[in-house]
Protein backbone atom coordinates (compact mmCIF):
# COMPACT_ATOMS: atom_id res chain seq x y z
CA UNK A 1 0.00 0.00 0.00
CA UNK A 2 2.80 2.43 0.85
CA UNK A 3 2.73 5.86 2.36
CA UNK A 4 0.93 8.43 0.21
CA UNK A 5 1.98 11.67 1.87
CA UNK A 6 2.67 14.98 0.24
CA UNK A 7 4.99 17.81 1.22
CA UNK A 8 4.25 19.13 4.70
CA UNK A 9 1.24 16.89 5.25
CA UNK A 10 1.21 15.06 8.56
CA UNK A 11 0.34 11.39 8.90
CA UNK A 12 -0.12 9.20 11.95
CA UNK A 13 3.00 8.01 13.72
CA UNK A 14 3.75 4.33 13.96
CA UNK A 15 3.12 4.61 17.71
CA UNK A 16 -0.36 6.05 17.15
CA UNK A 17 -1.27 3.30 14.66
CA UNK A 18 0.06 0.64 17.07
CA UNK A 19 -1.85 2.16 19.98
CA UNK A 20 -5.18 2.24 18.14
CA UNK A 21 -4.72 -1.29 16.85
CA UNK A 22 -3.65 -2.59 20.27
CA UNK A 23 -6.84 -1.13 21.77
CA UNK A 24 -8.88 -3.01 19.15
CA UNK A 25 -6.85 -6.22 19.08
CA UNK A 26 -8.80 -8.14 21.74
CA UNK A 27 -12.07 -7.59 19.86
CA UNK A 28 -10.52 -8.58 16.54
CA UNK A 29 -8.84 -11.61 18.08
CA UNK A 30 -11.97 -12.80 19.91
CA UNK A 31 -14.14 -12.39 16.79
CA UNK A 32 -11.76 -14.03 14.32
CA UNK A 33 -9.13 -16.27 15.88
CA UNK A 34 -10.02 -19.72 17.15
CA UNK A 35 -6.78 -21.59 17.72
CA UNK A 36 -3.30 -20.92 16.40
CA UNK A 37 -3.03 -18.96 13.15
CA UNK A 38 0.67 -18.08 13.19
CA UNK A 39 1.62 -14.55 12.15
CA UNK A 40 -1.11 -12.31 10.75
CA UNK A 41 -0.05 -9.20 8.79
CA UNK A 42 -2.56 -6.42 8.23
CA UNK A 43 -1.87 -3.74 5.61
CA UNK A 44 -4.23 -0.77 5.79
CA UNK A 45 -4.98 2.32 3.75
CA UNK A 46 -6.20 5.01 6.14
CA UNK A 47 -7.94 8.19 5.00
CA UNK A 48 -7.09 11.56 6.50
CA UNK A 49 -10.46 11.39 8.25
CA UNK A 50 -9.23 8.33 10.18
CA UNK A 51 -11.47 5.91 8.29
CA UNK A 52 -9.92 2.67 7.06
CA UNK A 53 -10.26 2.69 3.26
CA UNK A 54 -8.86 -0.74 2.50
CA UNK A 55 -7.39 -3.77 4.22
CA UNK A 56 -5.22 -6.64 3.05
CA UNK A 57 -4.59 -9.54 5.43
CA UNK A 58 -2.08 -12.36 5.12
CA UNK A 59 -1.68 -15.30 7.48
CA UNK A 60 -4.30 -17.65 8.82
CA UNK A 61 -6.88 -19.24 6.57
CA UNK A 62 -9.29 -17.44 4.23
CA UNK A 63 -11.96 -17.22 6.94
CA UNK A 64 -9.57 -15.57 9.41
CA UNK A 65 -8.39 -13.17 6.71
CA UNK A 66 -11.96 -12.13 5.80
CA UNK A 67 -12.97 -11.74 9.43
CA UNK A 68 -9.89 -9.68 10.36
CA UNK A 69 -10.37 -7.44 7.31
CA UNK A 70 -14.04 -6.86 8.24
CA UNK A 71 -13.12 -6.04 11.84
CA UNK A 72 -10.28 -3.67 10.86
CA UNK A 73 -12.57 -1.74 8.49
CA UNK A 74 -14.56 -0.74 11.61
CA UNK A 75 -11.51 0.70 13.40
CA UNK A 76 -11.27 4.49 13.49
CA UNK A 77 -7.98 6.35 13.73
CA UNK A 78 -7.41 10.01 14.66
CA UNK A 79 -7.69 12.37 11.70
CA UNK A 80 -4.55 13.78 10.06
CA UNK A 81 -3.81 16.33 7.33
CA UNK A 82 -2.60 14.07 4.50
CA UNK A 83 -5.25 12.62 2.16
CA UNK A 84 -4.33 9.04 3.10
CA UNK A 85 -1.52 6.85 4.34
CA UNK A 86 -0.53 3.21 4.50
CA UNK A 87 0.23 1.30 7.68
CA UNK A 88 1.04 -2.26 8.71
CA UNK A 89 0.16 -4.08 11.91
CA UNK A 90 1.24 -7.61 12.77
CA UNK A 91 0.12 -10.00 15.49
CA UNK A 92 0.77 -13.63 16.16
CA UNK A 93 -0.72 -16.60 17.96
WOLINQUI-V751127 format. One line per field, one symbol per residue. phi: phi as a letter, one per 20 degrees, with the letter a starting at -180 (. if undefined). burial: 1 if it has 16 or more other ideal C-beta (glycine too) atoms within 10 Angstrom, else 0. A space follows every 10 residues. Layout:
phi=???
burial=???
This chain:
phi=.nddddfmee cffgffgfff fffefgffff fddcoecmed dddcddfgfn ffebccccom egffffffgf fffefddffb effabdbccc ccc
burial=1000100000 1100001001 1001000110 0110001001 0111111100 0100101011 0001101110 1100101001 0101111010 100
